[in-house]
Amino acid sequence: QVQLVESGGGLVQAGGSLRLSCAASGGTFSGYDMGWFRQAPGKEREFVGGVYSSGGTTWYADSVKGRFTISGDNAKNTMYLQMNSLKREDTAVYYCAAKLPSAVGYDYWGQGTQVTVSS
């Protein structure tokens, strides 16, 4: 079992930047595929971006591609989501998730951190 804790959410103006962190415990960070998801009010949870444990390849939803960047620090067992050029549409609760590379879907989730982008 791995436990995930998100942090770094807050209120920012449109066009601004924010950096989210996801700290993992109970497992080796480098041994998991990691992902970021978000859920806006009245909408279903959607995939934002992810990173594969093998090779560190990242991939992003079209809505955030070019604006968001995923990175990690294996020594700190932490994954980051750098969000630039934020839009009002980015307002949501952001969750980090993890899965073993052999798993089909993400099995472990954090509690989420609120990101609010003002107009």
Residue pairs with C-beta under 8 A, 6 or more apart in sequence:
1 26
1 27
1 108
2 24
2 25
2 26
2 27
2 32
2 98
2 108
3 24
3 25
3 26
3 108
4 22
4 23
4 24
4 96
4 97
4 98
4 108
4 109
4 110
5 22
5 23
5 25
5 110
5 111
6 20
6 21
6 22
6 94
6 95
6 96
6 110
6 111
6 112
6 113
7 20
7 21
7 22
7 23
7 113
8 18
8 19
8 20
8 21
8 113
9 18
9 20
9 93
9 94
9 113
9 114
9 115
9 116
10 18
10 114
10 115
10 116
11 116
11 117
11 118
12 18
12 86
12 115
12 116
12 117
12 118
13 86
13 117
13 118
14 86
14 87
14 88
14 117
14 118
14 119
15 85
15 86
16 86
16 117
17 82
17 83
17 84
17 85
17 86
18 83
18 86
18 115
19 80
19 81
19 82
19 83
20 36
20 80
20 81
20 83
20 94
20 96
20 113
20 115
21 78
21 79
21 80
21 81
22 34
22 36
22 78
22 79
22 80
22 81
22 96
22 110
23 76
23 77
23 78
24 32
24 77
24 78
24 79
24 98
25 77
27 98
28 77
29 72
29 74
29 77
29 78
29 79
30 53
30 74
31 53
31 100
31 101
32 53
32 98
32 99
32 100
32 101
32 108
33 50
33 51
33 52
33 53
33 98
33 99
33 100
33 101
33 103
33 106
34 50
34 51
34 53
34 70
34 72
34 79
34 96
34 97
34 98
35 47
35 48
35 49
35 50
35 51
35 96
35 97
35 98
35 99
35 106
36 47
36 48
36 49
36 50
36 68
36 70
36 79
36 81
36 94
36 95
36 96
36 97
37 45
37 46
37 47
37 48
37 94
37 95
37 96
37 97
37 106
38 45
38 46
38 48
38 90
38 92
38 93
38 94
38 95
38 115
39 45
39 46
39 92
39 93
39 95
39 112
40 89
40 91
40 92
40 93
41 92
43 92
45 95
46 61
47 61
48 60
48 61
48 64
48 68
48 81
48 94
49 58
49 59
49 60
49 61
49 64
49 68
49 70
49 81
50 58
50 59
50 70
51 57
51 58
51 59
51 70
51 72
51 79
52 58
52 101
53 101
54 101
56 72
58 69
58 70
60 68
60 70
63 89
64 83
64 90
67 83
67 84
67 85
67 86
68 81
68 82
68 83
68 84
69 81
69 82
69 84
70 79
70 80
70 81
70 82
71 79
71 80
71 82
72 78
72 79
72 80
73 80
79 96
81 94
81 96
83 90
83 115
86 115
86 117
87 117
88 117
88 118
88 119
89 117
90 115
90 117
91 115
91 116
91 117
92 115
93 112
93 113
93 114
93 115
94 112
94 113
94 114
94 115
95 109
95 110
95 111
95 112
96 109
96 110
97 106
97 108
97 109
97 110
98 106
98 107
98 108
99 105
99 106
99 107
99 108
100 107
